[in-house]
Amino acid sequence: MNRIKLKYFITIFFVLMVIQFLIGLADVLLSQSHNELSSISGILITLFSFPISLINSNLPFFAQEELYMLGIYWIINVIIQAIVVYVIILIIKKIRQSN
């Protein structure tokens, strides 16, 4: 039973990581091409960096740090988001089972 729960958490973690990587890549490419859609990708990056900014307001996951620190901040951010999504999924499953 615990393996299944861990499997769901890891799946959520990697899905969020891929989504954030693609949004970050899109933001960089759109910003370099001076496209108007970069404002939308900037808003998405701000939303995705919200959990890590709760720890320190000067600390979004795309902070101008060294590469290894950028990776650590990004992983911490994704872990926080994965935990929140996982808990929400567990709550929804418990509510459905109780009905």
CYANA upper distance limits for C-alpha pairs under 8 A (distance plus 0.5 A):
  1 MET  CA      5 LYS  CA      7.09
  2 ASN  CA      6 LEU  CA      6.63
  3 ARG  CA      7 LYS  CA      6.42
  4 ILE  CA      8 TYR  CA      6.84
  5 LYS  CA      9 PHE  CA      6.86
  6 LEU  CA     10 ILE  CA      6.61
  7 LYS  CA     11 THR  CA      6.60
  8 TYR  CA     12 ILE  CA      6.65
  8 TYR  CA     86 TYR  CA      8.28
  9 PHE  CA     13 PHE  CA      6.58
  9 PHE  CA     82 ALA  CA      7.26
  9 PHE  CA     83 ILE  CA      7.99
  9 PHE  CA     86 TYR  CA      6.72
 10 ILE  CA     14 PHE  CA      6.68
 11 THR  CA     15 VAL  CA      6.62
 12 ILE  CA     16 LEU  CA      6.61
 12 ILE  CA     82 ALA  CA      6.34
 12 ILE  CA     85 VAL  CA      8.12
 12 ILE  CA     86 TYR  CA      7.83
 13 PHE  CA     17 MET  CA      6.63
 13 PHE  CA     78 VAL  CA      6.94
 13 PHE  CA     79 ILE  CA      7.05
 13 PHE  CA     81 GLN  CA      8.44
 13 PHE  CA     82 ALA  CA      5.68
 14 PHE  CA     18 VAL  CA      6.63
 15 VAL  CA     19 ILE  CA      6.68
 16 LEU  CA     20 GLN  CA      6.56
 16 LEU  CA     78 VAL  CA      7.05
 16 LEU  CA     81 GLN  CA      8.31
 16 LEU  CA     82 ALA  CA      7.68
 17 MET  CA     21 PHE  CA      6.59
 17 MET  CA     78 VAL  CA      6.78
 18 VAL  CA     22 LEU  CA      6.62
 19 ILE  CA     23 ILE  CA      6.68
 20 GLN  CA     24 GLY  CA      6.53
 20 GLN  CA     45 ILE  CA      8.19
 20 GLN  CA     48 PHE  CA      7.78
 21 PHE  CA     25 LEU  CA      6.55
 22 LEU  CA     26 ALA  CA      6.49
 23 ILE  CA     27 ASP  CA      6.57
 23 ILE  CA     41 SER  CA      6.95
 23 ILE  CA     44 LEU  CA      7.89
 23 ILE  CA     45 ILE  CA      7.52
 24 GLY  CA     28 VAL  CA      6.79
 24 GLY  CA     41 SER  CA      8.15
 24 GLY  CA     45 ILE  CA      7.37
 25 LEU  CA     29 LEU  CA      6.69
 26 ALA  CA     30 LEU  CA      6.38
 26 ALA  CA     38 SER  CA      8.42
 26 ALA  CA     41 SER  CA      7.54
 27 ASP  CA     31 SER  CA      6.39
 27 ASP  CA     38 SER  CA      6.06
 27 ASP  CA     41 SER  CA      5.76
 27 ASP  CA     42 GLY  CA      6.96
 28 VAL  CA     32 GLN  CA      6.69
 29 LEU  CA     33 SER  CA      6.80
 30 LEU  CA     34 HIS  CA      6.56
 30 LEU  CA     35 ASN  CA      5.74
 30 LEU  CA     36 GLU  CA      8.23
 30 LEU  CA     37 LEU  CA      7.16
 30 LEU  CA     38 SER  CA      5.64
 31 SER  CA     35 ASN  CA      6.77
 31 SER  CA     38 SER  CA      6.02
 34 HIS  CA     38 SER  CA      8.01
 37 LEU  CA     41 SER  CA      7.04
 38 SER  CA     42 GLY  CA      6.43
 39 SER  CA     43 ILE  CA      6.81
 40 ILE  CA     44 LEU  CA      6.85
 41 SER  CA     45 ILE  CA      6.66
 42 GLY  CA     46 THR  CA      6.72
 43 ILE  CA     47 LEU  CA      6.78
 44 LEU  CA     48 PHE  CA      6.67
 45 ILE  CA     49 SER  CA      6.53
 46 THR  CA     50 PHE  CA      6.83
 46 THR  CA     60 PRO  CA      8.37
 49 SER  CA     53 SER  CA      6.73
 49 SER  CA     60 PRO  CA      5.77
 49 SER  CA     61 PHE  CA      6.18
 49 SER  CA     62 PHE  CA      8.34
 49 SER  CA     77 ASN  CA      7.37
 50 PHE  CA     54 LEU  CA      6.92
 50 PHE  CA     60 PRO  CA      7.85
 51 PRO  CA     55 ILE  CA      7.82
 51 PRO  CA     77 ASN  CA      6.59
 51 PRO  CA     80 ILE  CA      7.05
 51 PRO  CA     81 GLN  CA      7.41
 52 ILE  CA     56 ASN  CA      7.43
 52 ILE  CA     59 LEU  CA      7.01
 52 ILE  CA     60 PRO  CA      6.49
 52 ILE  CA     61 PHE  CA      7.13
 52 ILE  CA     73 TYR  CA      8.01
 52 ILE  CA     76 ILE  CA      7.83
 52 ILE  CA     77 ASN  CA      5.77
 52 ILE  CA     80 ILE  CA      8.35
 53 SER  CA     57 SER  CA      5.13
 53 SER  CA     58 ASN  CA      7.20
 53 SER  CA     59 LEU  CA      5.81
 53 SER  CA     60 PRO  CA      5.86
 53 SER  CA     61 PHE  CA      8.48
 55 ILE  CA     59 LEU  CA      8.09
 59 LEU  CA     63 ALA  CA      6.73
 60 PRO  CA     73 TYR  CA      8.34
 61 PHE  CA     70 LEU  CA      7.08
 61 PHE  CA     73 TYR  CA      5.68
 61 PHE  CA     74 TRP  CA      5.53
 61 PHE  CA     77 ASN  CA      7.20
 62 PHE  CA     70 LEU  CA      7.03
 62 PHE  CA     73 TYR  CA      8.45
 62 PHE  CA     74 TRP  CA      7.92
 63 ALA  CA     70 LEU  CA      7.23
 64 GLN  CA     70 LEU  CA      8.13
 65 GLU  CA     69 MET  CA      6.57
 65 GLU  CA     70 LEU  CA      6.41
 66 GLU  CA     70 LEU  CA      6.66
 67 LEU  CA     71 GLY  CA      6.80
 68 TYR  CA     72 ILE  CA      6.76
 69 MET  CA     73 TYR  CA      6.61
 70 LEU  CA     74 TRP  CA      6.57
 71 GLY  CA     75 ILE  CA      6.59
 72 ILE  CA     76 ILE  CA      6.63
 73 TYR  CA     77 ASN  CA      6.57
 74 TRP  CA     78 VAL  CA      6.67
 75 ILE  CA     79 ILE  CA      6.53
 76 ILE  CA     80 ILE  CA      6.75
 77 ASN  CA     81 GLN  CA      6.81
 78 VAL  CA     82 ALA  CA      6.43
 79 ILE  CA     83 ILE  CA      6.59
 80 ILE  CA     84 VAL  CA      6.86
 81 GLN  CA     85 VAL  CA      6.68
 82 ALA  CA     86 TYR  CA      6.37
 83 ILE  CA     87 VAL  CA      6.55
 84 VAL  CA     88 ILE  CA      6.72
 85 VAL  CA     89 ILE  CA      6.71
 86 TYR  CA     90 LEU  CA      6.70
 87 VAL  CA     91 ILE  CA      6.62
 88 ILE  CA     92 ILE  CA      6.70
 89 ILE  CA     93 LYS  CA      6.69
 90 LEU  CA     94 LYS  CA      6.67
 91 ILE  CA     95 ILE  CA      6.68
 92 ILE  CA     96 ARG  CA      6.71
 93 LYS  CA     97 GLN  CA      6.62
 94 LYS  CA     98 SER  CA      6.63
 95 ILE  CA     99 ASN  CA      6.97
